[in-house]
Amino acid sequence: MTGRVTATVGADTAPPAGIEVHGVHKSFGGRRVLDGVSLTVAPGTVTVVLGRSGSGKSTLLRVLNHLEKPEAGHVSVGGELIGVQRHGGGGRLKELGDKAILAQRSRIGFVFQNFNLFPHLTLLDNVAAAPVATGRLPRTQARARARELLERVGLGDRTGAYPRQLSGGQQQRVAIARALALRPGVILFDEPTSALDPELVGEVLSVIKDLATGGTTLVIVTHEIGFAREVADEVVFLHEGRIVEQGPPARVLDHPAHPRTREFLSKVL
């Protein structure tokens, strides 16, 4: 692994925010992907979401910051409804405008499977871009913060490099630094190691572990069971768009109650 990852990454976030998911439904092409999902994530905790491919894990993450609009139900982060507002005396929900939704998303970090870095920008400018675009920081301060964050994910010596010059693990560490740049109260990880070669997985998990010990609210979709056992406060198992089991890792991973959870774990452990 190139560079040194410090254990103080979590200090760069806002106070951790809780998440409330209430009866969320979502379908694609007539197929129900989320079927009445309800979930509470306490501030400052780490929730790991497990499930087979197609179980609704990534869709659930994308609903949390309104990248996908639920057909029914709603989500709140830090007590604030995401993507909608109450309208009228009956409590009907009305979609927010694009500008308001973007402002909400800027407070929810998202780390994608495939990095999604800007190929034409240096690492420094990749990390500094969002604080400048949202008006949170002037360019000089945003670049100074980007240098600090890149140092903290072990890439302080590569600030002038471009994404194509990095390994997959290094690119994902830049993506984590970019998610931290806006000081989010929540960070969502959508299978952050799935696109990496096996020898690069550890360096990315190391950075996420540092965040977990720093008190940031994290929701992580992953198949890394050992990692889940180590960092999770709560493990959630999705099957066909429903949460069929949840609880502390010692119970869900070592003594699963639901047959679908047992079947899944028997194939991945």
Secondary structure, 3 states (H helix, E strand, C coil): CCCCECCCHHHHCCCCCCEEEEEEEEEECCEEEEEEEEEEECCCCEEEEEECCCCCHHHHHHHHCCCCCCCEEEEEECCEECCEEEECCCCEEEECCHHHHHHHHCCEEEECCCCCCCCCCCHHHHHHHHHHHCCCCCHHHHHHHHHHHHHHECCHHHCCCCHHHCCHHHHHHHHHHHHHCCCCCEEEEECCCCCCCHHHHHHHHHHHHHHHHCCCEEEEECCCHHHHHHHCCEEEEEECCEEEEEECHHHHCCCCCCHHHHHHHHHHC
